[in-house]
Amino acid sequence: MKSFFKNITPKFIWRPASSIYWWWFNRGRHLTSQVLSSKRYKSIRKIRHFKDKHQGERCFILGNGPSLKRTDLSLLRDEITFGLNRIYLLFEELGFSTTYFVAINTLVIEQCAAEIMKIKIPKFITWRGRKWMSGDPEVLFLDTDYTPPPIFSKDVTQRVFEGSTVTYVAMQLAYYMGFEEVILIGVDHSFKTKGPPNVTVMSEGDDEDHFASEYFGRGFRWQLPDLEASEFAYKMAREAFEKDGRRILDATIDGKLTIFPKVDYVSLFEKSSR
């Protein structure tokens, strides 16, 4: 049906009409629902309490790559940490949870809402996930999207660009909270599952691309990564931090990401490094 109308509609009409439609689909209705809901305003007030809360401190952002299985996470017990998506699968084994939690992918939120709601830590969730996360007192809704223009948001009470990876959103949160040093672990930036970026697929077996085989296990719907787009976003994050005299370091074991300076993970916990 779409192809039919496209073929019979003059290009000078179709193109602007199509642009308007996709703006409304990806952004317009998103903004409208925020204006009409008190939940978003309540979240903004709560988020403002985190402004520069950790000024001058360091934090760790935990990606969910297989390298986490080779990383001594017990060293993070007394550190400030950001956990992403299904990181909570590690909490029981670790004996502690991350300090903060971030999820922006609606497929993850939809399929894991009940599990996410059990986590009793501050949870930063995309506004698109509100239908599954309403009623959770630990949730703070973020205005995130993946439409242009690409930006690095220094004020996360406003629009936050997703950059094709939840890790990028966590970086913007870390900046807003005032962290001087952000350290990445588990950001392997490499996937065995191949296919067109952003295409939704259903897992047919054990997950080899994350720290647990059940992370995106059989029957789980997820979107294939867009590594090129995420690298573009990571460069914006690096520039924003460096311009402010701060830095992002990459301590991922055997990680393939080359955007940030590499650092040995264990060395970060030696007394001389603090």
Secondary structure as GFF3:
##gff-version 3
##sequence-region A 1 274
A	DSSP	alpha_helix	2	8	.	.	.	ID=ss1
A	DSSP	alpha_helix	11	23	.	.	.	ID=ss2
A	DSSP	pi_helix	24	28	.	.	.	ID=ss3
A	DSSP	alpha_helix	29	35	.	.	.	ID=ss4
A	DSSP	alpha_helix	38	47	.	.	.	ID=ss5
A	DSSP	three_ten_helix	48	50	.	.	.	ID=ss6
A	DSSP	beta_strand	58	62	.	.	.	ID=ss7
A	DSSP	three_ten_helix	66	70	.	.	.	ID=ss8
A	DSSP	three_ten_helix	73	76	.	.	.	ID=ss9
A	DSSP	beta_strand	81	84	.	.	.	ID=ss10
A	DSSP	three_ten_helix	87	90	.	.	.	ID=ss11
A	DSSP	alpha_helix	91	94	.	.	.	ID=ss12
A	DSSP	beta_strand	100	103	.	.	.	ID=ss13
A	DSSP	alpha_helix	106	117	.	.	.	ID=ss14
A	DSSP	beta_strand	123	126	.	.	.	ID=ss15
A	DSSP	three_ten_helix	127	129	.	.	.	ID=ss16
A	DSSP	alpha_helix	130	133	.	.	.	ID=ss17
A	DSSP	beta_strand	139	145	.	.	.	ID=ss18
A	DSSP	beta_strand	159	161	.	.	.	ID=ss19
A	DSSP	alpha_helix	166	176	.	.	.	ID=ss20
A	DSSP	beta_strand	181	185	.	.	.	ID=ss21
A	DSSP	beta_strand	200	202	.	.	.	ID=ss22
A	DSSP	beta_strand	221	223	.	.	.	ID=ss23
A	DSSP	alpha_helix	227	243	.	.	.	ID=ss24
A	DSSP	beta_strand	247	250	.	.	.	ID=ss25
A	DSSP	three_ten_helix	266	269	.	.	.	ID=ss26
A	DSSP	three_ten_helix	271	273	.	.	.	ID=ss27
###
